[in-house]
Amino acid sequence: MFNHMVERHRDHLGDVFAAIADPTRRAIVQILARKPATIGKIARPFPVSFNAVSKHMMVLERAGLVHREIRGREHICRLRPLALRQANAWLEQYRRFWGSGSMRWRPMSP
């Protein structure tokens, strides 16, 4: 049985934080921040299989952090920074809290 309410109200910010919780995926984001790359090039520095890196890429794609373009047999991946900007905006409210020295905190509207 499929729960349509869960799918309709996906927590995209939660998806982003879950995706970048993994050190391999954070490293992939750093690679793609420099320039777009094929999955083969992305996989080279990691001591895991190509399939493992491909699975990491799917997590990043579902979180909206990566866009994959297929050109023939090559899969070119690009970083999509908007999702990171949204996560940063959410974290920013805490930076103001920590920097103010105040213990009174009010969350930003979602």
N, C-alpha and C positions, 0 to 999 in steps of 0.2 A: 504494500500500500504506500502510495506516494503522498507526502504531506505538502500540499500546495501553499499553505500559509508560510511554512519555513522557507520555501524557495522564493516566494514573492517578496519576503522581507529579509533577504540575505543581509548579513552584516559585513559590508564591504571593508570597513575599517578593520574589523576583526580578521577578515581574510588577509589583509595586508600585514598586520602584525603577526599572524600565524605563519605567513610565508617568509617573512624576514627573521623569524625566530630561529631558523636553521642556519648554521654558519656556512654551509655550502651554498645555500641560496643567497645569503648576503654577499658572498664572494662572486657569485654570478652577476648580481646587481652591480657590483663594482666593475666587473669586466665590461658589462654593457653600458655603463655610464661613460666609458671612454669612447666606445664606438660600437655600432651594430656588428654582430658576428654570427657565423653559422654554429649550429649545435656542436659540430665536430671540433671547431676551434675552441668553443667554450669548454668542452669536455677534456681537452688536452692536459691542463694542469691538475686535474683531479684524479686521485687514486681509486676511482670507482668506474664501473662500466658505463658505456655510452647510454644504455637503457636507464641506468640510475640517474644520469644527468638529464635525460629526456623527461623522466618523471618529475624531477625538480623543476624543469622548465614548465611543465603543465601546471604545477602549483602556482608558479609565478604568473602564468597567463590567467588562470582563474581569479587570481587576486587583482588583476588589471595592471600588474607591474611590467609585463612584457607583451609585446605584439610579435607574432610570428608570421612572416611572409614566405610563401612557398614559391620558389622559382625553379621549375624543373625538379631536380632531385635535392636541391639545396633548400634548407629552412633557415632563412635569415631572421635573426631575432633582434629586436630593438627595445630599449628601455622606454617605458611610458611613465614619465615623471609625475603626472597628475596624482596618481594614487599615493606617491610619497609626499607630495605637497599636502594632501588631505591629512595624512598621518602626522606630518609635522605641525599642521595647524591645531590638531587635537592636543599634541604634546606641548605646544606653545603656552597653553593656559597654565600648565604646571610650571613651566619656566618662570612665568610671572609670579606665581605663588612662591616658588623657592627663592626667587631673587628679592621679593618684597620684604622678607623677614616677618611677614604677617602670618599668623596661624588662621586667619579668617580667609576662607576660600569659597568662591562661588563658581561652579562650572559654567562654561559657555553653553549656549543653546545648541542642541544637536543639529 
